[in-house]
Amino acid sequence: NRTSLPAPMMSREDITIWSILKHSIGKDLSRITMPVYFNEPLSFLQRLAEYMEYDQLLDIAAESQDPLIRIQYVAAFAVSSSASNWNRIGKPFNPLLGETYELVTHRFQLVTEQVSHHPPISAFHCRSLNNNYSLSLSVQPKLKFWGKGVEVIPKGVAILEFPKLGEIYTWSQVTTYIHNVITGKLWIEQYGNLDVINHTNGYKCSINFKPSGWFGKDLNRLQGFVTDANKEKAYSLEGKWTEELHSNLLNPALIKTRKSSKTSLPTSKDADEDLENDGKSSLNPSQSTANSLAVPYQNTSKTSSNNDLTDKPMYGMTAFSFMLNELTTTLEKYLPRTDSRFRPDIRYLELGSTDKAASEKLRLEEKQRAARRERAKNKTEYQPKWFYQTTNKFIGAQVWEFNGKYWNGDYEDCPHIYEDK
């Protein structure tokens, strides 16, 4: 578990993006080849893994006996997956078709796969090792340049299942906007509505990510409500997506024996009991986030007192994201050759070798184009290895479903997407 990258980010002060974007106003940037200088040393598949930084919230939700409390923890998890975007201005590398990424911890295992290149679609599946939950996601990101900023629309729906409870939840992420990409100081805001829906009982948690406004008054602010099946408001929610989420009981009649008290959502196994008390729960963002609902931005310069790179820029990456591309000799033996950790362009950028990263990025992109031309010549379609397309009955749309075969460990016929073979 490393606490920094091997090398700091190169300076971007002398690099202009206008020459690249001036002919792309209103267009989808996901189809445009960008110089490696604007990347961060992660694949988009690895960025998807950052959804799970606050995975404990799902375990707490699964153990809660109150569905109105449970949906608040699900909503807190959905909000927390946005927290790592704060001050994150580097673009992740576009995944290659067939690229995969896995992450296994003592609490969950996840796998992602790039299942389509045009349009770019990434499929994600994660399950807890104690069978508390499973989470699926198919993302088709849209990036558009609007003259002064870049709009990122993460088109896709998250589908969460609590198998022990027989509950299904869905939600979609909000829009991210990167300001001042041409001149001025880059800054990020997120806006739109995040609606967490429990398809089993009709409960809903709607959270509005407020736009910053003229004077930045509402920057990063959240406001929302939890409603029951009759659309009666039970709780109000407020906070900042960069910090924490608070809950306030509005309608005691809907919750037996509960009193109205404004409190940060508790994160212990006694969460239900805590909300029954009038006492406030104090969560300090400076404390460890391992068992806290607070969702602080973890400035990389503060992650390790023994890090000799503490004063160097690290792409705005968090402590969690530092470990995503780490490749140990033990891990290397078990991963399929398609794993993002083996991508040479990302590895070179991580090591600070920008020229080599650019050269490898160009080679891999041309290799991918050649493979696409070969499939067109042979009139064959690419078939993803670990996910299949189906219609989800809850959202009535096509999604990519995990076939469960990845964890069997049979990777012999995985494609050679990085090597010239």
LINDA-V605870 format. One line per field, one symbol per residue. ss: DSSP state (a for helix, b for strand, c for the rest). psi: psi as a letter, one per 40 degrees, with the letter a starting at -180 (. if undefined). burial: I if it has 9 or more other ideal C-beta (glycine too) atoms within 8 Angstrom, else O. A space follows every 50 residues. Layout:
ss: ???
psi: ???
burial: ???
This chain:
ss: cccccccccccccccccaaaacccbccbaaaccccaaabbbbbaaaaaaa aaaacaaaaaaaacccaaaaaaaaaaaaaaccaaacccccbbbccccccb bbbbcccbbbbbbbbbccccbbbbbbbbcccccbbbbbbbbbbbbccccb bbbbbccbbbbbccccbbbbbcccbbbbbcccccccbbbbbbbbbbbbcc cccbbbbbbcccccccccccbbbbbbbcccccbbbbbbbbcccbbbbbbc caaacccccccbbbccccccaaaaacccccccccccccccccccccccca aaccccccccccccccccaaaaccccccaaaaccccccbaaacaaaaaaa cccaaaaaaaaaaaaaaaaaaaaaaaaaccccccccbbbbbbccccbbbb bbcccaaaccccccccccccc
psi: gieiidiiiihedehhedddedeeheiheeehhiiedeiifiidddddde dedfddddddddeiehddddddddddddddeedeehfgeihihhiiheii hihhaedihiiiiheidhihhhihhiiieefdiihihhhghhhihfdeih hhhghihhhhhgddefihiiiiiiihhhifediahhiiihiahhhhhhed eeiihhhhhhidideedeheiiiaihiadefhhdiiiiaheecihiihhd gddehheiihhhihhieiefddddeeieiihhhheeihedfhdhgihghd eedheeheedeihfeeiiddddedehhidddddeiieeiddehddddddd eegddddddddddddddddddddddddefiihhideiihihhddefihih hheeedeeegedeiigedig.
burial: OOIIIOOIIOOOOOOOIOOIIOOIIOIOIIOIOIOIOIIIIIIIIIIIII IIIIIIIIIIIIOIOIIIIIIIIIIIIIIIIIIIOIOIOIOIIOIIIIII IIIOOOIIIIIIIIIIIOOIIIIIIIIIOOOIIIIIIIIIIIIIIIOOII IIIIOIIIIIIIOOOOIIIIIIIIIIIIIIIIOOOIOIIIIOOIIIIIIO OOIIIIIIIIOIIOOOOIOIIIIIIIIIOOOOIIIIIIIOIIIIIIIIII IOOOIOOIOOIOIIIIIOOOIIOIIOOOOOIOIOIOOOIOOIIIIIIIOI OOIOOOIOIIOOOIIIIIOIIIOIIIOOOOIIOOIOIIIIIIIIIIIIII OIOIOIIIOIIOIIIOIIOOIIOOIOOOOOOIOIIIIOOOOIOOOOOOII IIOOOIOOOOIOOIOOIIOOO
